[in-house]
C-alpha cells in the first residue's frame, strides 16, 4: 500500500477479467484506493480501466 496526500492506495498485479492465466495481455498493474471502515481496509475495485494518477 502507498499513502499519498492523506489517501491510501493499493498497487497490485492482476489479470483482466476473462484473461486469467493468459500470457497476452498478461498481468497488469492495477491501482485502487483504500478507505477504512471500523479500522478495516476497504478496497474500491478492482479497477481494470486506466485511471488518473493520485
C-alpha positions as MATLAB code, in Angstrom:
seq = 'XXXXXXXXXXXXXXXXXXXXXXXXXXXXXXXXXXXXXXXXXXXXXXXXXXXXXX';
ca = [
       0.000    0.000    0.000;
       1.058    3.555   -0.695;
      -0.022    6.731    1.050;
      -0.127    9.982   -0.878;
      -1.618   13.276    0.281;
      -3.564   11.628    3.082;
      -5.083    8.912    0.890;
      -4.157    5.221    0.799;
      -3.710    3.292   -2.453;
      -3.170   -0.376   -3.239;
      -0.928   -1.281   -6.180;
      -1.190   -4.885   -7.330;
      -0.880   -7.149  -10.356;
      -3.951   -8.873  -11.764;
      -5.274  -10.390  -14.957;
      -8.128   -8.683  -16.811;
     -11.463  -10.475  -16.488;
     -11.673  -13.379  -18.920;
      -7.885  -13.485  -19.418;
      -6.926  -15.146  -16.137;
      -3.670  -17.059  -16.514;
      -3.020  -15.914  -20.080;
       0.241  -14.528  -21.411;
      -1.441  -11.931  -23.634;
      -2.150   -9.371  -22.286;
      -0.741  -10.900  -19.111;
      -0.962   -9.474  -15.653;
      -1.294   -5.721  -15.411;
      -0.525   -3.220  -12.671;
      -3.758   -2.004  -11.095;
      -4.335    0.856   -8.682;
      -7.273    1.147   -6.294;
      -7.994    3.463   -3.404;
      -8.289    2.018    0.082;
     -10.529    3.588    2.707;
     -11.031    2.468    6.282;
     -14.289    1.380    7.933;
     -14.234    0.447   11.614;
     -10.448    0.066   11.422;
     -10.621   -2.358    8.493;
      -9.421   -1.678    4.942;
     -11.986   -1.413    2.130;
     -10.545   -1.674   -1.395;
     -12.519    0.243   -4.011;
     -12.057   -2.002   -7.000;
     -10.861   -3.942   -8.782;
     -10.474   -1.263  -11.391;
      -9.041   -2.539  -14.656;
      -9.682    0.650  -16.649;
      -6.993    3.325  -16.899;
      -7.109    5.880  -14.084;
      -5.598    9.232  -13.369;
      -2.692    9.038  -11.007;
      -3.357   10.205   -7.444;
];
